[in-house]
């Protein structure tokens, strides 16, 4: 079932991205397929494939192309000597699995918006794509009155839709939970045994090197 769903999501994602970009050639380039393949999928879709796509993807979080849905989360890293309390803001594109991560000494709406403004949105814009929807938990850094909540204001300004996870259901955002665990196990536990940091910037520099790796 999972293999079939991935195949169907791939086909439907290609069709959706071509519409979003208004450019069949670019959509085919991003998906790594030919124009004849695109038109074959489109013909099948128009002849009745739509219902089959809906049935196949109903049980999973729908994600069809890069930028369609990005998951974001806050992770408490710890109290680091020389730095203080440190939090990790994580964002992962659920289609491509490209990850963005930035360390902060605060946990609030300002830093949550900063990750999107500084890392995520520019990445998609540079690649000719747009971030459509964001998935977060119901933390106060993500949820609030749009009139005075920096994160909500940023989403509204960029036209990004906001989906919240179900209450008491952290598995809904499991892709971020898994990444945060990897960050702690493969980077944090190793570096803190061998390095002494005097600033968040030094810590971030090493985190960027690990993330690129």
PLY file of the C-alpha trace (Angstrom):
ply
format ascii 1.0
element vertex 213
property float x
property float y
property float z
element edge 212
property int vertex1
property int vertex2
end_header
0.00 0.00 0.00
2.80 2.47 0.88
4.59 1.84 -2.43
1.36 2.33 -4.37
0.59 5.53 -2.48
4.05 6.97 -3.19
3.59 6.25 -6.90
0.17 7.89 -6.95
1.40 10.88 -4.92
4.26 11.28 -7.40
1.90 11.37 -10.39
-0.61 13.68 -8.77
2.16 15.90 -7.42
3.59 16.32 -10.91
0.21 17.43 -12.25
-0.38 19.83 -9.35
3.08 21.39 -9.62
2.69 21.99 -13.36
-0.48 23.92 -12.61
1.12 25.84 -9.72
4.14 26.86 -11.82
2.16 27.19 -15.06
5.19 25.50 -16.60
5.13 21.84 -17.66
8.82 21.74 -18.56
9.96 23.04 -15.16
7.63 20.67 -13.30
9.01 17.73 -15.31
12.58 18.86 -14.55
11.88 19.02 -10.81
10.23 15.58 -10.86
12.84 14.07 -13.16
10.48 12.89 -15.90
9.78 13.66 -19.56
7.01 15.79 -21.05
5.44 12.74 -22.79
5.23 11.06 -19.36
3.53 14.14 -17.94
0.92 14.18 -20.71
0.32 10.46 -20.29
-0.37 10.97 -16.57
-2.59 13.95 -17.37
-4.63 11.91 -19.87
-5.15 9.13 -17.32
-6.13 11.68 -14.69
-8.69 13.33 -16.95
-10.14 9.95 -17.90
-10.95 9.03 -14.30
-7.77 8.86 -12.27
-8.87 11.58 -9.84
-11.04 9.31 -7.69
-8.34 6.65 -7.58
-5.83 9.24 -6.37
-8.17 10.37 -3.61
-8.79 6.85 -2.36
-5.12 5.99 -2.39
-3.99 9.06 -0.42
-6.89 9.48 1.99
-5.16 7.70 4.89
-1.90 9.60 4.67
-0.83 13.20 5.08
-1.11 14.54 1.56
2.14 15.87 0.15
2.58 16.14 -3.58
5.60 18.31 -4.40
8.30 20.44 -2.73
6.74 23.29 -0.79
3.29 21.71 -0.64
3.65 21.00 3.10
6.48 21.86 5.49
6.45 20.53 9.05
7.93 22.75 11.79
8.73 22.01 15.41
10.50 23.35 18.51
12.95 21.15 20.40
14.59 21.93 23.74
18.31 21.23 23.31
19.47 21.94 26.86
21.35 24.38 29.03
24.75 24.67 27.35
27.65 26.01 29.39
28.80 29.32 27.94
25.59 29.73 25.92
22.60 29.20 28.24
19.25 27.67 27.40
19.16 26.56 23.77
16.20 25.59 21.59
16.16 24.13 18.10
13.69 25.28 15.46
13.27 22.58 12.82
11.45 22.70 9.47
11.28 19.80 7.02
9.73 19.68 3.56
7.54 16.58 3.78
7.93 15.74 0.09
11.67 16.11 -0.53
12.73 15.66 3.14
15.02 18.70 2.86
15.59 19.92 6.42
16.27 23.35 7.92
17.42 23.89 11.50
18.46 26.90 13.55
19.43 27.31 17.20
17.92 29.99 19.44
18.15 31.06 23.09
14.41 31.79 23.21
11.21 29.87 22.49
8.65 32.29 21.08
6.78 33.41 17.96
9.61 35.70 16.85
12.17 32.91 16.48
9.58 30.54 14.96
8.92 33.11 12.24
12.63 33.85 11.89
13.43 30.30 10.75
10.88 30.59 7.95
12.00 34.10 6.99
15.73 33.37 7.15
15.99 29.81 5.83
12.85 28.17 4.52
10.98 30.68 2.36
14.17 31.96 0.62
15.13 28.37 -0.24
11.85 27.71 -2.06
11.87 31.11 -3.76
15.41 30.57 -5.02
14.23 27.31 -6.60
11.17 28.86 -8.24
8.73 27.32 -5.75
6.39 28.61 -3.06
5.70 27.39 0.46
1.97 26.61 0.51
1.25 25.10 3.91
2.94 24.67 7.27
2.22 21.99 9.88
2.97 22.67 13.56
1.84 21.61 16.99
-0.32 23.92 19.11
2.53 25.60 21.00
2.23 29.29 21.83
5.14 30.09 19.50
2.96 28.97 16.58
-0.58 29.82 17.65
-2.06 33.13 18.69
-4.11 36.16 17.72
-3.04 37.28 14.26
-3.23 40.93 15.31
-0.26 40.62 17.66
1.38 37.25 16.99
4.57 37.49 14.94
4.37 33.95 13.54
0.74 34.27 12.47
1.45 37.68 10.96
4.31 36.24 8.91
2.17 33.39 7.58
-0.64 35.77 6.67
1.76 38.14 4.92
3.20 35.29 2.83
-0.15 33.62 2.16
0.96 30.39 3.86
-1.80 28.15 5.19
-1.40 26.85 8.75
-2.40 23.35 9.82
-2.17 22.32 13.49
-1.62 18.80 14.78
-4.34 17.03 16.73
-4.26 17.66 20.51
-2.04 15.20 22.40
-0.96 13.58 19.12
2.76 14.38 18.62
3.04 11.53 16.09
1.13 13.74 13.63
4.36 15.71 13.26
6.54 12.62 13.52
8.91 13.66 10.73
10.21 16.50 12.93
10.24 14.36 16.06
12.46 11.84 14.27
14.82 14.53 12.98
15.15 16.10 16.42
16.11 12.72 17.86
18.74 12.28 15.15
20.08 15.77 15.86
20.51 14.95 19.53
22.01 11.51 18.98
24.35 12.19 16.06
25.33 15.82 16.60
24.58 17.11 20.07
25.81 14.19 22.15
29.03 14.00 20.11
29.88 17.71 20.02
29.21 18.43 23.68
31.71 15.76 24.65
34.50 17.33 22.59
33.72 21.06 22.23
33.26 24.05 24.55
31.11 26.79 23.03
31.27 30.44 24.09
28.39 31.62 21.91
25.29 30.42 20.09
26.90 31.47 16.79
29.78 29.00 17.26
27.28 26.28 18.11
25.20 27.14 15.02
28.24 27.00 12.76
28.97 23.41 13.75
25.27 22.54 13.51
25.21 23.85 9.92
28.24 21.75 9.00
26.55 18.64 10.43
23.25 19.43 8.70
24.95 19.83 5.32
26.74 16.53 5.90
0 1
1 2
2 3
3 4
4 5
5 6
6 7
7 8
8 9
9 10
10 11
11 12
12 13
13 14
14 15
15 16
16 17
17 18
18 19
19 20
20 21
21 22
22 23
23 24
24 25
25 26
26 27
27 28
28 29
29 30
30 31
31 32
32 33
33 34
34 35
35 36
36 37
37 38
38 39
39 40
40 41
41 42
42 43
43 44
44 45
45 46
46 47
47 48
48 49
49 50
50 51
51 52
52 53
53 54
54 55
55 56
56 57
57 58
58 59
59 60
60 61
61 62
62 63
63 64
64 65
65 66
66 67
67 68
68 69
69 70
70 71
71 72
72 73
73 74
74 75
75 76
76 77
77 78
78 79
79 80
80 81
81 82
82 83
83 84
84 85
85 86
86 87
87 88
88 89
89 90
90 91
91 92
92 93
93 94
94 95
95 96
96 97
97 98
98 99
99 100
100 101
101 102
102 103
103 104
104 105
105 106
106 107
107 108
108 109
109 110
110 111
111 112
112 113
113 114
114 115
115 116
116 117
117 118
118 119
119 120
120 121
121 122
122 123
123 124
124 125
125 126
126 127
127 128
128 129
129 130
130 131
131 132
132 133
133 134
134 135
135 136
136 137
137 138
138 139
139 140
140 141
141 142
142 143
143 144
144 145
145 146
146 147
147 148
148 149
149 150
150 151
151 152
152 153
153 154
154 155
155 156
156 157
157 158
158 159
159 160
160 161
161 162
162 163
163 164
164 165
165 166
166 167
167 168
168 169
169 170
170 171
171 172
172 173
173 174
174 175
175 176
176 177
177 178
178 179
179 180
180 181
181 182
182 183
183 184
184 185
185 186
186 187
187 188
188 189
189 190
190 191
191 192
192 193
193 194
194 195
195 196
196 197
197 198
198 199
199 200
200 201
201 202
202 203
203 204
204 205
205 206
206 207
207 208
208 209
209 210
210 211
211 212
